[in-house]
């Protein structure tokens, strides 16, 4: 549940997502050891109850889980944060020219990934992704926006599209062609 908020915080603060996501993952694991509220613990408790045995209570795991969570948290604060990767997604993907191939390979989208260049006179320029209708009307998802040498992965729907942006969109090719045909002034996008 916290993943979208953490990604938004990383995007806003320009902190590498791995610096926030790794501690979130470890905190989830450590916190799950202290309570019944993990999938495995709930399944075992349900199996016990179905077998007419005493099921686990919410805090039955606390005597072992709380000390482990404390030790794990102290380790992450003192040592673990120095071991976190500092790379940004843009650096991992390489140059902007290689973005399409990298994303296609990563998500197996070879047939469904397209580039759309937004020209200065395009109706898409100066609209947010939501206002543009790319998702609602055309059924396309904006995977990334390449602006100069800056890459925005998984942009928010409130992100404004600018002239000369290169939109990396995922969807069927006929929808991309429909977008190009309907949105282009003077036969261009």
PASEBA-1860 file (N, C-alpha, C; in nm, 3 decimals):
! residues 189
1> XXXXXXXX> 0.081/-0.119/0.000/0.000/0.000/0.000/0.086/0.126/0.000 ~ 0.204/0.117/0.052/0.290/0.235/0.061/0.373/0.258/-0.065 ~ 0.376/0.161/-0.156/0.460/0.170/-0.274/0.434/0.296/-0.358 ~ 0.309/0.330/-0.391/0.287/0.453/-0.469/0.335/0.579/-0.398 ~ 0.311/0.587/-0.268/0.355/0.703/-0.191/0.506/0.716/-0.186 ~ 0.574/0.603/-0.170/0.720/0.604/-0.165/0.777/0.643/-0.301 ~ 0.719/0.591/-0.408/0.766/0.628/-0.543/0.743/0.776/-0.569 ~ 0.630/0.828/-0.524/0.603/0.971/-0.541/0.702/1.054/-0.461
9> XXXXXXXX> 0.732/1.012/-0.338/0.830/1.083/-0.255/0.968/1.080/-0.321 ~ 1.006/0.966/-0.379/1.136/0.957/-0.446/1.141/1.050/-0.566 ~ 1.031/1.055/-0.641/1.025/1.141/-0.760/1.033/1.288/-0.720 ~ 0.961/1.325/-0.615/0.958/1.466/-0.573/1.090/1.512/-0.512 ~ 1.154/1.425/-0.437/1.278/1.463/-0.370/1.402/1.432/-0.454 ~ 1.382/1.367/-0.568/1.491/1.328/-0.657/1.592/1.237/-0.587 ~ 1.539/1.153/-0.500/1.619/1.051/-0.432/1.602/0.921/-0.510 ~ 1.708/0.845/-0.519/1.700/0.717/-0.588/1.591/0.631/-0.525
17> XXXXXXXX> 1.498/0.577/-0.605/1.391/0.494/-0.548/1.444/0.377/-0.467 ~ 1.558/0.322/-0.505/1.612/0.208/-0.430/1.649/0.246/-0.287 ~ 1.683/0.371/-0.265/1.717/0.417/-0.129/1.594/0.417/-0.038 ~ 1.475/0.422/-0.097/1.352/0.421/-0.017/1.280/0.286/-0.024 ~ 1.285/0.220/-0.139/1.211/0.095/-0.155/1.274/-0.022/-0.080 ~ 1.406/-0.028/-0.077/1.472/-0.137/-0.003/1.440/-0.129/0.146 ~ 1.453/-0.013/0.210/1.414/-0.006/0.352/1.266/-0.038/0.374 ~ 1.180/0.002/0.280/1.038/-0.030/0.291/1.017/-0.181/0.289
25> XXXXXXXX> 1.087/-0.250/0.200/1.075/-0.396/0.191/1.124/-0.462/0.318 ~ 1.238/-0.417/0.370/1.291/-0.476/0.493/1.200/-0.445/0.611 ~ 1.145/-0.325/0.618/1.054/-0.291/0.728/0.929/-0.377/0.723 ~ 0.881/-0.406/0.604/0.764/-0.493/0.589/0.794/-0.632/0.641 ~ 0.909/-0.684/0.605/0.948/-0.818/0.650/0.966/-0.820/0.802 ~ 1.039/-0.722/0.854/1.064/-0.718/0.998/0.935/-0.697/1.077 ~ 0.850/-0.610/1.031/0.723/-0.586/1.100/0.631/-0.706/1.093 ~ 0.636/-0.779/0.983/0.553/-0.898/0.970/0.592/-1.009/1.066
33> XXXXXXXX> 0.718/-1.011/1.106/0.762/-1.115/1.200/0.706/-1.091/1.340 ~ 0.663/-0.970/1.369/0.619/-0.936/1.504/0.469/-0.954/1.525 ~ 0.392/-0.973/1.418/0.246/-0.984/1.432/0.192/-1.098/1.347 ~ 0.065/-1.121/1.363/-0.006/-1.222/1.284/-0.030/-1.174/1.142 ~ -0.015/-1.045/1.116/-0.059/-0.983/0.992/0.034/-1.004/0.873 ~ 0.069/-1.127/0.844/0.136/-1.162/0.720/0.062/-1.280/0.660 ~ 0.074/-1.298/0.531/0.000/-1.404/0.463/0.030/-1.541/0.522 ~ 0.157/-1.573/0.540/0.194/-1.705/0.592/0.137/-1.727/0.732
41> XXXXXXXX> 0.149/-1.627/0.817/0.099/-1.642/0.954/-0.053/-1.658/0.957 ~ -0.122/-1.584/0.874/-0.269/-1.593/0.868/-0.310/-1.731/0.816 ~ -0.240/-1.781/0.714/-0.274/-1.913/0.660/-0.252/-2.023/0.764 ~ -0.142/-2.018/0.836/-0.114/-2.118/0.940/-0.218/-2.108/1.050 ~ -0.252/-1.988/1.091/-0.351/-1.969/1.196/-0.487/-2.023/1.152 ~ -0.524/-1.999/1.028/-0.651/-2.049/0.975/-0.651/-2.202/0.969 ~ -0.538/-2.260/0.929/-0.528/-2.406/0.924/-0.541/-2.465/1.064 ~ -0.481/-2.400/1.161/-0.494/-2.447/1.299/-0.640/-2.440/1.345
49> XXXXXXXX> -0.705/-2.329/1.316/-0.845/-2.312/1.356/-0.933/-2.415/1.287 ~ -0.909/-2.439/1.157/-0.987/-2.538/1.083/-0.965/-2.680/1.135 ~ -0.851/-2.702/1.197/-0.819/-2.833/1.255/-0.866/-2.842/1.401 ~ -0.946/-2.745/1.444/-1.001/-2.739/1.580/-0.892/-2.728/1.686 ~ -0.785/-2.657/1.652/-0.678/-2.627/1.746/-0.683/-2.478/1.777 ~ -0.608/-2.435/1.876/-0.604/-2.293/1.909/-0.532/-2.217/1.798 ~ -0.599/-2.120/1.741/-0.539/-2.036/1.637/-0.447/-1.934/1.702 ~ -0.355/-1.879/1.622/-0.266/-1.775/1.674/-0.345/-1.648/1.700
57> XXXXXXXX> -0.303/-1.575/1.802/-0.360/-1.443/1.829/-0.268/-1.339/1.765 ~ -0.313/-1.216/1.762/-0.241/-1.109/1.694/-0.098/-1.092/1.745 ~ -0.078/-1.103/1.873/0.054/-1.074/1.930/0.134/-1.198/1.970 ~ 0.093/-1.315/1.928/0.165/-1.438/1.964/0.308/-1.439/1.909 ~ 0.334/-1.367/1.805/0.466/-1.366/1.743/0.557/-1.259/1.804 ~ 0.504/-1.173/1.888/0.578/-1.060/1.943/0.702/-1.098/2.024 ~ 0.700/-1.202/2.107/0.821/-1.232/2.187/0.945/-1.257/2.101 ~ 0.929/-1.313/1.985/1.043/-1.336/1.896/1.054/-1.223/1.793
65> XXXXXXXX> 0.941/-1.181/1.740/0.940/-1.084/1.631/0.982/-0.944/1.669 ~ 0.942/-0.897/1.786/0.977/-0.759/1.827/1.128/-0.743/1.844 ~ 1.196/-0.834/1.917/1.343/-0.818/1.926/1.410/-0.825/1.788 ~ 1.362/-0.913/1.702/1.421/-0.922/1.568/1.396/-0.794/1.489 ~ 1.278/-0.737/1.503/1.248/-0.611/1.434/1.335/-0.498/1.486 ~ 1.358/-0.494/1.614/1.444/-0.390/1.673/1.588/-0.406/1.623 ~ 1.640/-0.528/1.628/1.776/-0.552/1.581/1.787/-0.518/1.432 ~ 1.690/-0.559/1.353/1.691/-0.530/1.210/1.684/-0.381/1.181
73> XXXXXXXX> 1.602/-0.308/1.257/1.591/-0.163/1.239/1.722/-0.093/1.275 ~ 1.780/-0.132/1.387/1.908/-0.073/1.427/2.015/-0.101/1.321 ~ 2.019/-0.222/1.269/2.115/-0.256/1.165/2.093/-0.169/1.041 ~ 1.967/-0.153/0.998/1.939/-0.073/0.879/1.978/0.073/0.899 ~ 1.955/0.125/1.019/1.989/0.265/1.045/2.141/0.286/1.050 ~ 2.212/0.195/1.115/2.356/0.213/1.134/2.439/0.163/1.016 ~ 2.406/0.049/0.962/2.491/-0.014/0.861/2.422/-0.024/0.725 ~ 2.299/-0.068/0.726/2.228/-0.100/0.603/2.214/0.015/0.505
81> XXXXXXXX> 2.193/0.135/0.554/2.173/0.249/0.463/2.299/0.280/0.383 ~ 2.415/0.241/0.434/2.540/0.261/0.360/2.555/0.160/0.247 ~ 2.481/0.052/0.255/2.489/-0.054/0.155/2.384/-0.041/0.045 ~ 2.293/0.055/0.060/2.187/0.071/-0.039/2.242/0.123/-0.171 ~ 2.191/0.072/-0.284/2.237/0.122/-0.414/2.192/0.267/-0.433 ~ 2.277/0.347/-0.494/2.247/0.489/-0.512/2.212/0.524/-0.655 ~ 2.207/0.427/-0.742/2.182/0.457/-0.883/2.039/0.500/-0.906 ~ 2.020/0.585/-1.004/1.888/0.632/-1.043/1.843/0.550/-1.164
89> XXXXXXXX> 1.713/0.536/-1.186/1.666/0.457/-1.300/1.721/0.505/-1.433 ~ 1.738/0.637/-1.448/1.790/0.690/-1.573/1.932/0.641/-1.598 ~ 2.012/0.632/-1.491/2.149/0.586/-1.505/2.153/0.437/-1.537 ~ 2.059/0.361/-1.483/2.055/0.218/-1.508/2.015/0.190/-1.653 ~ 1.935/0.273/-1.710/1.887/0.249/-1.846/1.983/0.299/-1.953 ~ 2.079/0.379/-1.914/2.175/0.430/-2.012/2.123/0.555/-2.080 ~ 2.171/0.579/-2.199/2.134/0.698/-2.274/1.989/0.694/-2.316 ~ 1.932/0.812/-2.339/1.792/0.824/-2.377/1.764/0.748/-2.506
97> XXXXXXXX> 1.858/0.745/-2.598/1.837/0.675/-2.725/1.815/0.525/-2.705 ~ 1.866/0.470/-2.597/1.852/0.327/-2.571/1.733/0.295/-2.481 ~ 1.658/0.397/-2.443/1.546/0.378/-2.351/1.442/0.281/-2.407 ~ 1.406/0.297/-2.531/1.302/0.213/-2.589/1.342/0.065/-2.584 ~ 1.462/0.033/-2.627/1.506/-0.106/-2.627/1.514/-0.163/-2.485 ~ 1.563/-0.084/-2.392/1.575/-0.130/-2.254/1.437/-0.157/-2.193 ~ 1.343/-0.064/-2.209/1.210/-0.083/-2.153/1.138/-0.200/-2.221 ~ 1.154/-0.213/-2.350/1.090/-0.323/-2.422/1.141/-0.457/-2.372
105> XXXXXXXX> 1.270/-0.467/-2.350/1.327/-0.592/-2.300/1.284/-0.616/-2.156 ~ 1.286/-0.512/-2.075/1.252/-0.524/-1.935/1.108/-0.571/-1.916 ~ 1.016/-0.515/-1.991/0.875/-0.547/-1.975/0.821/-0.638/-2.085 ~ 0.907/-0.689/-2.172/0.866/-0.776/-2.283/0.756/-0.710/-2.365 ~ 0.780/-0.586/-2.403/0.680/-0.508/-2.475/0.720/-0.480/-2.620 ~ 0.798/-0.566/-2.679/0.852/-0.538/-2.810/0.744/-0.494/-2.909 ~ 0.631/-0.562/-2.908/0.526/-0.529/-3.004/0.437/-0.416/-2.956 ~ 0.443/-0.380/-2.830/0.348/-0.286/-2.773/0.408/-0.154/-2.726
113> XXXXXXXX> 0.533/-0.129/-2.753/0.599/-0.008/-2.706/0.629/0.081/-2.826 ~ 0.587/0.206/-2.818/0.606/0.299/-2.929/0.656/0.433/-2.877 ~ 0.721/0.507/-2.966/0.765/0.642/-2.934/0.676/0.742/-3.005 ~ 0.637/0.845/-2.935/0.555/0.951/-2.994/0.625/1.083/-2.962 ~ 0.669/1.153/-3.065/0.733/1.285/-3.048/0.624/1.391/-3.050 ~ 0.622/1.478/-2.953/0.524/1.586/-2.945/0.585/1.710/-3.007 ~ 0.527/1.752/-3.117/0.579/1.871/-3.186/0.522/1.997/-3.124 ~ 0.582/2.109/-3.158/0.546/2.237/-3.096/0.399/2.274/-3.120
121> XXXXXXXX> 0.346/2.240/-3.237/0.208/2.278/-3.270/0.107/2.167/-3.239 ~ 0.147/2.067/-3.164/0.058/1.956/-3.131/-0.042/1.997/-3.023 ~ -0.165/1.950/-3.034/-0.264/1.975/-2.928/-0.225/1.908/-2.795 ~ -0.136/1.810/-2.799/-0.092/1.744/-2.676/-0.003/1.833/-2.591 ~ 0.070/1.925/-2.656/0.162/2.012/-2.584/0.084/2.099/-2.486 ~ 0.135/2.112/-2.366/0.079/2.194/-2.258/-0.042/2.130/-2.191 ~ -0.072/2.004/-2.220/-0.178/1.933/-2.151/-0.115/1.832/-2.054 ~ -0.189/1.799/-1.948/-0.143/1.692/-1.862/-0.171/1.559/-1.932
129> XXXXXXXX> -0.112/1.454/-1.882/-0.137/1.322/-1.940/-0.285/1.289/-1.930 ~ -0.347/1.322/-1.817/-0.491/1.295/-1.799/-0.575/1.374/-1.898 ~ -0.544/1.503/-1.917/-0.620/1.587/-2.009/-0.604/1.543/-2.153 ~ -0.491/1.485/-2.187/-0.464/1.449/-2.325/-0.553/1.337/-2.376 ~ -0.608/1.256/-2.288/-0.693/1.145/-2.328/-0.615/1.025/-2.381 ~ -0.484/1.026/-2.362/-0.403/0.915/-2.412/-0.448/0.783/-2.351 ~ -0.481/0.784/-2.223/-0.525/0.662/-2.157/-0.672/0.634/-2.178 ~ -0.756/0.732/-2.150/-0.901/0.712/-2.155/-0.953/0.691/-2.297
137> XXXXXXXX> -0.909/0.773/-2.389/-0.963/0.767/-2.525/-0.891/0.664/-2.612 ~ -0.760/0.653/-2.595/-0.682/0.569/-2.686/-0.638/0.436/-2.624 ~ -0.656/0.420/-2.494/-0.617/0.296/-2.429/-0.467/0.274/-2.424 ~ -0.392/0.382/-2.423/-0.246/0.374/-2.418/-0.197/0.415/-2.280 ~ -0.085/0.361/-2.240/-0.024/0.399/-2.112/0.108/0.469/-2.141 ~ 0.129/0.584/-2.078/0.256/0.653/-2.092/0.353/0.590/-1.993 ~ 0.452/0.519/-2.046/0.549/0.447/-1.964/0.659/0.542/-1.918 ~ 0.697/0.634/-2.006/0.805/0.728/-1.973/0.792/0.852/-2.060
145> XXXXXXXX> 0.849/0.959/-2.011/0.861/1.083/-2.089/1.009/1.118/-2.092 ~ 1.062/1.133/-2.213/1.201/1.174/-2.230/1.200/1.321/-2.268 ~ 1.261/1.402/-2.184/1.267/1.546/-2.207/1.413/1.587/-2.204 ~ 1.466/1.624/-2.320/1.609/1.650/-2.335/1.685/1.524/-2.293 ~ 1.765/1.532/-2.189/1.837/1.413/-2.143/1.775/1.358/-2.014 ~ 1.665/1.415/-1.970/1.598/1.372/-1.848/1.489/1.270/-1.883 ~ 1.483/1.161/-1.806/1.383/1.057/-1.828/1.294/1.049/-1.705 ~ 1.162/1.059/-1.727/1.066/1.042/-1.618/0.996/0.909/-1.639
153> XXXXXXXX> 1.031/0.811/-1.556/0.967/0.680/-1.564/0.835/0.684/-1.489 ~ 0.734/0.617/-1.542/0.602/0.609/-1.481/0.554/0.747/-1.437 ~ 0.540/0.840/-1.531/0.498/0.975/-1.493/0.356/0.977/-1.437 ~ 0.330/1.071/-1.348/0.197/1.087/-1.291/0.102/1.140/-1.396 ~ -0.027/1.116/-1.377/-0.126/1.165/-1.474/-0.133/1.318/-1.474 ~ -0.081/1.382/-1.370/-0.080/1.528/-1.363/0.043/1.589/-1.431 ~ 0.133/1.503/-1.483/0.254/1.552/-1.551/0.215/1.624/-1.680 ~ 0.266/1.744/-1.699/0.236/1.823/-1.819/0.326/1.777/-1.934
161> XXXXXXXX> 0.265/1.754/-2.048/0.338/1.717/-2.170/0.384/1.846/-2.235 ~ 0.510/1.849/-2.277/0.565/1.968/-2.341/0.604/1.939/-2.485 ~ 0.614/2.045/-2.561/0.661/2.032/-2.699/0.801/1.971/-2.697 ~ 0.829/1.887/-2.793/0.957/1.815/-2.809/0.976/1.700/-2.711 ~ 0.876/1.672/-2.626/0.885/1.553/-2.541/0.876/1.429/-2.628 ~ 0.946/1.326/-2.586/0.933/1.196/-2.650/0.857/1.108/-2.552 ~ 0.734/1.072/-2.589/0.651/0.989/-2.504/0.674/0.843/-2.541 ~ 0.703/0.762/-2.442/0.713/0.618/-2.462/0.578/0.563/-2.415
169> XXXXXXXX> 0.499/0.510/-2.509/0.365/0.463/-2.477/0.355/0.313/-2.501 ~ 0.274/0.248/-2.418/0.249/0.105/-2.431/0.105/0.086/-2.474 ~ 0.086/0.006/-2.575/-0.048/-0.022/-2.624/-0.043/-0.077/-2.765 ~ -0.159/-0.104/-2.818/-0.168/-0.160/-2.952/-0.129/-0.056/-3.056 ~ -0.061/-0.101/-3.160/-0.010/-0.011/-3.264/-0.123/0.065/-3.332 ~ -0.237/0.002/-3.355/-0.348/0.074/-3.420/-0.397/0.190/-3.335 ~ -0.386/0.178/-3.201/-0.424/0.288/-3.113/-0.322/0.402/-3.122 ~ -0.194/0.366/-3.133/-0.090/0.467/-3.149/-0.111/0.542/-3.280
177> XXXXXXXX> -0.141/0.470/-3.386/-0.167/0.533/-3.516/-0.293/0.620/-3.510 ~ -0.394/0.576/-3.437/-0.516/0.656/-3.420/-0.483/0.786/-3.347 ~ -0.402/0.777/-3.241/-0.358/0.897/-3.168/-0.284/0.991/-3.263 ~ -0.192/0.935/-3.340/-0.114/1.017/-3.433/-0.203/1.084/-3.536 ~ -0.300/1.012/-3.589/-0.389/1.066/-3.692/-0.480/1.175/-3.637 ~ -0.539/1.150/-3.520/-0.638/1.243/-3.465/-0.576/1.365/-3.397 ~ -0.456/1.353/-3.346/-0.397/1.462/-3.269/-0.303/1.550/-3.348 ~ -0.269/1.510/-3.466/-0.166/1.586/-3.538/-0.227/1.699/-3.618
185> XXXXX> -0.181/1.820/-3.599/-0.220/1.928/-3.689/-0.135/1.918/-3.815 ~ -0.194/1.937/-3.926/-0.124/1.935/-4.055/-0.047/1.805/-4.073 ~ -0.114/1.695/-4.045/-0.058/1.560/-4.065/0.067/1.532/-3.984 ~ 0.080/1.589/-3.866/0.194/1.561/-3.780/0.148/1.558/-3.636 ~ 0.227/1.492/-3.552/0.202/1.502/-3.405/0.299/1.601/-3.350
END
